[in-house]
Amino acid sequence: MDDLEEFLGANPPFSSLGSTELKRVAAAAEVVDHPAGAEIMDAFAAAGDDLFVVMSGEVDIWTAEGSYAEPADETVGPGSVFGQSTVLTGAAVGPRAAALGPVRLVRIPCGTVASVFSTPDGVRLLAQDMFDSRMRAQVPPRLRTVDELVVSAPVLADPDTTVAAAARLMTERSSGYLAVPDGVGTFGLITDGVLREHVLAAGRAASTPVSEVMIRHAMTVRTGTPTSDVLQELTEHRLNHLLVIDADGVLRGAVDPQDFLATPSGAGVLLRDQVARADRLEQVITLARQLPILLGDLVRQRREACEITAIYSTVVDAIQRRVLTLVLQDQPGLDEAEVTWLLLGSNARREPTLGSDIDSAVVFAESVDTPARAAAYRAAFGDVAKALRSAGLQVDEHGATPSSPTFARTRSQWRRAAQEWLLSPLDNQGMLMASLLIDGRPIQGDPTAPVVSEVFAGIRDHPGTMKLLVQESLSHRAQLRSVRDVLAGRGGTFDLKTHALRPVVEIARWAALSVRSRELTTRARLLAASGSMLLPTDQAQILVEVFEELQRVRLRQQLAQFERGEQVSDIVWMRRLAPLDRSIVAQSVREISTVQRRLANILQYTSPQEWGPAAASTSID
């Protein structure tokens, strides 16, 4: 009984009991064993009489009646308590529990447990149960689209309309733009800025046709586009207006940055604009320290995780751009025009969280043609990294940073290196560098596709390299516990990035390249590759959902770490996860592992030449 008392006393809610009460509960309890697959309780069929605590093994829990043919809602391990709802209410309210493998439990009679749940830990456990039930009952977050922002009919005019008439029409409609049809689905664009710069400042006559001064081939987005993607287009291309067309190319309206102020992304837009106007590093650093607050607000609004990280990334991008500009301004002889700053990793994919490292690289103009000049830039990039760390962002000085010669080269040097990696991926860390640089996204300087992405766009023409890279990606297995974790004594922890999110990112990257897609975000890559041999439609959709759920868990856990004053990381204690989150993680790992096993079979039995969309009907399981 002493051992049982010690075990219970080490686990909440029993750890809150006084010594006398703990002895009383331990005396009434008994240890029971169940073989794999055995039903422990079905409190939907009848009210339960006992409370259970897991001593060893794992138990599958179903929290909804009639869902037993589906995977368990959660899997609990040592120290976990179940059965409290039915015991305390005396009603058949669930759950159903079954042994996942051989399991040893502590069974405590219902007459003994009342005092347990009057303690602070007991009250917290009951409150968590209520919260989880409410979360399960809520409608899942929906993805906001640009359609919700288009509230006014489009403002249109013919190409021969005069600029004077265009200005009057824009005034009458209280519009900051006027669109000019220029083919099916394509438009010219007149804005207040165009009228000022190309008419008034240029001294043109009021009778000038709008076709002579309009922005040709104005950028457009389709109806149904997520608002997060629209915000990215506006911020990355520094646009004042973005035209919205439907699937038939018909103009439905336009959006501008001000339209986002009343949306969940509004705080991000305001913070980004404040950063862009800051004229001192100290101001940028102060503003950047609001990032955790912004992220916390977005998470509490229960938006889609992909929308949250996209909004967050627009502010992180702005911070890096502004820091780079201010640092280079103070360096005589250095010219920002000679630098294209590339984001890498999760920031490049617009999927950063509080714990994400700032990985980056630089493409120099060919005019940076001496070692001394390149070294001067790299020293300045070290100052950029220092300022970003002061702003609360994570920059690993031993990771991907342009203060290192490895990550700061001219365009021709990057091209030669990329071609070498493509031909010999096993040399000079070719596979690692390719994976990093393929995800590159420029946020300052030349906006065209990074040179490494250009080179690797033809990877399908190098089947040996393609196969090696996919094989390497499968070495990152989705698993709940690794041998390293067990040996290091971290059996109760889980690395969300290494063992769940990274495998999905790797699958998405190479599956997208297999169909020659240049999409960057993991979600967009999965959808682009959907229906290919590497990624059947059903598995692509599963991975989209899995990635979304895992990112949501990751965001919540990192915010909780930050609020507790802990180091923000991707390592989570499984016991600290809400039961629903534990279930999500376990089920997600199983789904990812299934996809990885199928990919391993494809690598064994097919060649990369067969991996295009046309081979989608082939099934290899």
RAFENKA-V379807 format. One record per backbone hydrogen bond with DSSP energy under -0.5 kcal/mol. CO is the residue of the C=O (numbers start at 1). NH is the residue of the N-H. Records with the same first field share a line. If there is no record, write none. Layout:
# RAFENKA-V379807
CO->NH ; NH
This chain:
# RAFENKA-V379807
1->5
2->6
3->7
4->8
5->9
6->10
7->10
8->11
11->14 ; 15
13->16
14->17
18->22
19->23
20->24
21->25
22->26
23->27
24->28
25->29
30->107
32->105
34->103
35->38
38->99
41->97
42->45 ; 46
43->94
49->110
51->108
52->82
53->106
54->79
56->104
58->100 ; 101
59->76
60->98
61->73 ; 74
62->95 ; 96
64->67
67->70
74->61
76->59
77->80
80->54
82->52
83->87
84->88
85->89
86->90
91->93
95->43
96->62
97->40 ; 41
98->60
99->37
103->34
104->55 ; 56
105->32 ; 107
106->53 ; 108
107->30
108->51
109->112 ; 113
110->113
113->116 ; 117
114->117
115->118
116->119
119->123
120->124
121->125
122->126
123->127
124->128
125->129
126->130
127->131
128->132
129->133
130->134
131->135
132->136
133->137
134->138
142->144
144->227
145->148
146->149 ; 150
149->151
154->156
155->179
157->181
158->161
159->211
161->210
162->166
163->167
164->168
165->169
166->170
167->171
168->172
169->173
170->175
171->174
176->192
178->190
179->157 ; 181
180->188
183->182 ; 185 ; 186
186->182
187->218
188->180
189->215
190->178
191->195
192->196
193->197
194->198
195->199 ; 200
196->201
199->203 ; 204
200->203
205->208
206->164
208->163
209->212
210->213 ; 214
214->216
215->189 ; 218
219->243
221->245
222->225
225->146
226->229 ; 230
227->231
228->232
229->233
230->234
231->235
232->236
233->237
234->239
235->238
242->255
243->221 ; 245
244->252 ; 253
245->223
246->249
249->185
250->246
253->244
255->242
256->259
257->260
258->261
260->263
263->266
265->269
266->270
267->271
268->272
269->273
270->274
271->275
272->276
273->277
274->278
275->278
280->283 ; 284
281->285
282->286
283->287
284->288
285->289
287->290
288->291
290->294
291->295
292->296
293->297
294->298
295->299
296->300
297->301
298->303
299->302
304->308
305->309
306->310
307->311
308->312
309->313
310->314
311->315
312->316
313->317
314->318
315->319
316->320
317->321
318->322
319->323
320->324
321->325
322->326
323->327
324->328
325->329
326->330
327->330
328->331
330->332
331->334
334->336
335->338
336->339
338->365
339->341
340->342 ; 363
341->443 ; 444
342->361
343->441
344->347 ; 348 ; 359
345->349
346->351
347->350
353->356
356->394
357->359
359->344
361->342
362->364 ; 409
363->340
364->411
365->368
367->369
370->374
371->375
372->376
373->377
374->378
375->379
376->380
377->381
378->382
379->383
380->384
381->385
382->386
383->387
384->388
385->389
386->390
387->391
388->393
389->392
393->395
394->358
395->397
396->399
399->401
400->360
401->404
404->407
405->408
407->362
409->364
410->414
411->415
412->416
413->417
414->418
415->419
416->420
417->421
418->422
419->423
420->424
424->427
425->431
427->430
429->433
430->434
431->435
432->436
433->437
434->438
435->439
436->345 ; 439
437->440
441->343
444->341
450->454
451->455
452->456
453->457
455->458
456->459
458->461
459->462
462->466
463->467
464->468
465->469
466->470
467->471
468->472
469->473
470->474
472->475
473->476
475->477
477->479
482->486
483->487
484->488
485->490
486->489
490->493
492->574
494->496 ; 572
495->499
496->500 ; 501
497->502
499->479
500->504
501->505
502->506
503->507
504->508
505->509
506->510
507->511
508->512
509->513
510->514
511->515
512->515 ; 517
513->516
521->525
522->526
523->527
524->528
525->529
526->530
529->532
535->531 ; 532
536->540
537->541
538->542
539->543
540->544
541->545
542->546
543->547
544->548
545->549
546->550
547->551
548->552
549->553
550->554
551->555
552->556
553->557
554->558
555->559
556->560
557->561
558->562
559->563
560->564
561->566
562->565
570->496 ; 572
572->494 ; 574
573->576 ; 577
574->577
578->582
579->583
580->584
581->585
582->586
583->587
584->588
585->589
586->590
587->591
588->592
589->593
590->594
591->595
592->596
593->597
594->598
595->599
596->600
597->601
598->602
599->603
600->604
601->605
602->606
607->610
608->611
611->534
612->533 ; 615
613->616
615->618
618->620
